[in-house]
Amino acid sequence: MPPIPLPTREHSGSGVYLLPSVSDNENEVTRAFREYFEGELCALDLKNERPQRILELGCGSGAWAIQAAIEFPEAQVVAVDISPLPAHQLQDVDISSVLPDNMTFQLVDLRANLPFERESFDIVHSRMVMVHVSARYTNFWAAGKPNAIYKVPNAKDLIHKAALLVKPGGLLLLDDMDHKSTVDTGGPAVRRCMDKIQKLWEMSGLDAEIGRKFQSILAETGWFSDIQVDKIAVPLGGCAHDERLNKLGLRSKEFSKRFVLAAGARLAGEGLTEEMVQDFVEELDQGSSAVWHFYFCAARRGILAKLDAQDLSPKPEGLDEMEARWSIQNSAL
């Protein structure tokens, strides 16, 4: 397969994420996992799949969606994100003009309505998206009522919304991490820094351990006939015996360093000190025992699975089936 173009962009202007998506981090992670999976899209072998429609939630730079469009030329691939796709490396070139012909992009805020029919995609995928989804209350301008306060969906709610889009027999692919794993396995500096970040994460309504909860969340729905979860323990010290895992670990270490440096710049006023950040970086560079757990979940939608009546109820104006159950307050935060 020829190299896939990996454009770059920043998330920091969107005002959605607690921590910024550092430029090129998404590309590094995409490259690292593509190499680990030996060129495949995910942990599951998709060679026997014949998808007609594929959806990528929170597509970032668009790298995974581009690869999917190339591997499945007969499928229509839809990539969505809250931020536009980045400008192509060539100046004055519209990014849409260099995408595969079978791929389209839409600006979509995952906290709002998902503008798709239920059971309309053969494959729905997200990578390192659910860990960024908060349950805090916020102004919900998309509902057209700027004075109202709506509860933003948490990761579990968004996973359910994604599941509703999968056709019977189709696949829901969720890739994410468990940040607590570095707290449990790292040395003093890594534990101190990551513990602080995780606590700030949780105060913002984020679930830093969402990856390890995929199995139970999807099993609760009763919609999936087969749920497979692959956990990869990635040593950030690069001490793995497996060459592919060792390479993934070294790349993850560099990603982790940039991630924490970016976090330090944004969260300095919240108690994440420069000393904590520098000690974290130094410990990783000296050879850390920290292990990052990544979870790759592939869930097959049951052919005979039926959605509950509540899930099929009509949607109120401007809100989807889950937002309708959330509290509305008439005062601003």
C-alpha angles and dihedrals in degrees: 000000000000119000112280116229111247111198120195135227146157127247095192095097094058095077091218105099126074087213127032123249100239114226112268094009091107090049093049092051092046092050092045095052093041089057092044091052089045094244097318124129095237146345092282119078105244097179093109094047119106103192121181096188129026126186126199113197115206093004096183109189090000094244098132093044091050090052091048091051091052094047094046105037092167092057129083108233119203118193121191134186140153090243128055120258110267123263113268119255089253113079120246093013118130108233090222090061092061098045120103112276091244095054129085132179129216131186104236131165105215089208090066132053115315102231096221136098118253116262092014102126132066092203128024116185139180131174123198091340105109092059088064097052113108132202095209123124116255142163106282102207093167089072090063093239107104093181094056126091117216128189108248111229116260122223094271092053092049091049089054090049090051090049091055089062095058118100119231104275091021130119134250110200117193122179120183145130144245107231091189089070090074090051090052097046108028130095123257097284095045092046093049095048098041093044089056092048092048092051091050088047092054092046087059091053095256123138108225090184099049095121095068091049098060094096096054095041093054094040089056091061094061089214099109126076095192129026119183122184123188116195118200117195103208115197109216090201091067092237099132119128092216109084095215092048091046091054090047089050094052092049091047089053091057090045090050093051093052090044093054093043089054090046090052091054092051102036102039090113091053096061102273096128129202089242092056091050095047092047089052092053093046093050092051092048091051093054116278129209090216118130124198115209115215120189125206113191125189115183123184114213111232115250092223097034112128126203117237119257088248090057091051096047118123115272119243117237110288096357133085128226094276100041088054089067095052127095121264119208125188099215128078123245 
